[in-house]
Amino acid sequence: MIVIIAYDIASSRRRDRTARLLLDYGERIQYSVFECELTPPRLNALQERLTTMINTRTDRVHFYPLCQTCFGKAASIGSPYGLTPAF
């Protein structure tokens, strides 16, 4: 399944660690948004890892699963994603 993962993490260190982890699971489409193709067990494993990495009082990670039909209807305007910002 395709899962869009978006995060809002207060600490730069945790934010960087989260981004590095998510790069192992999918493609960055915005600074804090990733598009990942995951099996249910792999999604569960990722959620467990992220739970141990973030501060659940100040940080938030959202998971938006998309069915293949919905993903097929997705559209983009602007530069192609896959470009990692240089910061």
N, C-alpha and C positions, 0 to 999 in steps of 0.2 A: 504494500500500500504506500501511497505517497503521503507524507506528513510534512506540513509546513510548521517550522519551529521558530518562534520569535521570543526574544528575551529582553528583559529590562533588569540589569544587574548594576548595583550601586558601586561596587568596588572595581577599579581598573584591573587589579590582579585576577579576581574571580571572573570578570568579563573576558579577559584574554584567555584564561584557562578553558572557559566554556566554549569560546570560539574555536580554539585549537581542537577540542574534543569533537565538536560538531563537524569540523572539516573531515574527520575520519568517517563520518556517517552520511554526509551529503554535500551539497553545493551551496555556497553563500550566494544569496540573491540580493540582499541588502546588508547593511552593516550588522544588524542584529536579527536577520531573518535568514533561515536556511530551508532548503528544499531537500528532503531525504526520502529515499525509497527504502522502506524498512519492513521486515517481517514482524509479526506480533512479538515473538520472543526477543528480537533485537531491539524493538521499541521499548519493551519492558526493561531490558538491560540498560539502555540509554537513560531512561527515566530514573532508574535506581542510582546510576552514577551521578547524574545531575543533582539528585536530591542530597547526596553527600558533599557536593562541591559548592552549592549555593547557600546563602543565608536566607532561610525561608521566611524570616521576618521582614527583610528589606528587598529581596530579589524575587523575580517572578519569571517563569518559563512557561510559555503557552505551546500546546500541541494541537494542531488542526489537521485531522485526517481528511483526506480527499479520496472519494471513489474515482475509479478510472474515467467515468463519464464526466464528472466535474473537472477533473484535471485536464481532460481533453478539451474542455471549453475555455480553459484559461487563456488569457491574452496578455501581451506586454506591449508597452509603448516606450520607446527610448533605447538606450544602449543595451547591448546584450549582456546578460548576467554571466557570472563565472569570473568576473574581474574582481580580484581581491584588492580592496583599497590599500594604499601604501601608508599605513600609520602604525 
